[in-house]
Amino acid sequence: MKNLILFDNDLSTQFLPLTYTRPLCELRVGILTIREKWEKLLNCKPSFITQDYLSTKYPISISDENFVVNGSVIPNQELANRILSMNTGEVLLQDGEMIVAKLEEGQFELMMSDEENSNIAGVNYKETNVMKINHLWDIFSMNGRAIIDDFELLTFERQSQPIPTDVHVIGDPSKIFIEEGAEIEFCTLNTKSGPIYIGKNAVIMEGCFIRGPFALCDEAILKMGAKIYGPTTVGPNSKVGGEVNNCVFYGNCNKAHDGYLGNSVIGEWCNIGAGTNCSNLKNNYDEVKIWDYTKESLTGTGLQFCGLIMGDHSKCGINTMFNTGTVVGISANIFGGGFPKNFIPSFSWGGAEGFKTYELDKALDAAKRVIARRGKEMDPLDTAIFERIFNFSHKYRTWEK
């Protein structure tokens, strides 16, 4: 059995706050996470090289022979085939960056210790269609292509459940795939711009309008009258309503009510209050800038459209208004009138009138309650991760100084 190790590189900090709680390869782009794509293409269960405080939850497993893969690379079948033909000691490089290395245990240990290893040979991988995420906004910017690729991967030589007769289809019906147990009623599905994937036991309530590319993952729900513009992904066990354009929702999050969200990424266990709206375009049509954790300042995205990035377990009250390019950390609680600032640190409590610290015990208690509502318990490993994030995100909560 192939031993696959997915590693975080220096880009991990670029993807904060999402990578506070997960390795790079656990980011969802398209229908699947990057890890899930590798699992399906190489038919193996990976392990991880990640931040020290995450390594207990995401451990590493070393074998006699190992495929060590860059966790920011989004795989395709061509790359998977090339990897399977690699020689031991071979390293695939693109633009000087390692994509994958096939290493014996001794070679792996030398690489991890940064010692010279004459038995490793770099080879330039010249294919130009390798997709790789480099910035937070790549998650929604690349989501369309990723949905299309994942759709082909997940549906190849498989038969969709039949499309209900009361569903209005615009475009090619073969670009709609419905998994077992999904429920769809009296809605409009438009595949002219891309495919539509509906996961196991997912629900599309009556009156929804959906344009592909779109993915509704397992157990997820679209509420009545939702208006969804692709490319959009609704992660597992999430609930989404209102108007959504080019967004990626991670698992177990809620935007169940009216309000607009565009060009955004919403982490796991988040809740968007009723009537919340987010600007994704500046009034002067200028380039959107967002908070960059590596520079600890705002940085240009090169985009005209960029909305909200929200870390896991963060929440906002009803009628919250977010500025263009807002970044919210882990376990923040935002409420009140006006526009909060466009960088909200982890464990913040407040809004436009100011913030105070969302104390760790209260934040943990809320997280446990939210998870319990889905019939689950908070993993002690996640509790420890929460505590670590609370401590080293202190420097961003400037009111504490």
ABEGO torsion letter per residue (X at the ends): XBBBBBBBBAAAAAAOAAAAABBAAABBBEABBAAAAAAAAAGBBBBBBBBAAAAAABBBBBBABBBBBBAABBBBAAAAAAAAABBBGBBBBBGGBBABBBBBAAAAAAAAAGBBBAABBBBBBABAABBBBABAAAAAAAAAAAAAAAAAAAABGBBBBBBBAABBBBEBAAABBBBBGBBBBGBBBBAAAEBBBBBBGBBBBBGBBBBOBBBBBBGBBBBBGBBBBOBBBBBBGBBBBEBBBGBBBBBGBBBABBEBBBGBBBBBGBBBBBGBBBBABBAAGBBBBBBBAAAGBBBBAGBABBBBBBBBGBBBBBGBBBBBGBBBBBGBBBBEBEBBBABBBBGBBEBAAEBBBBBAAAAAAAAAAAAAAAGBBBBAAAAAAAAAAAAAAAAABAAAX
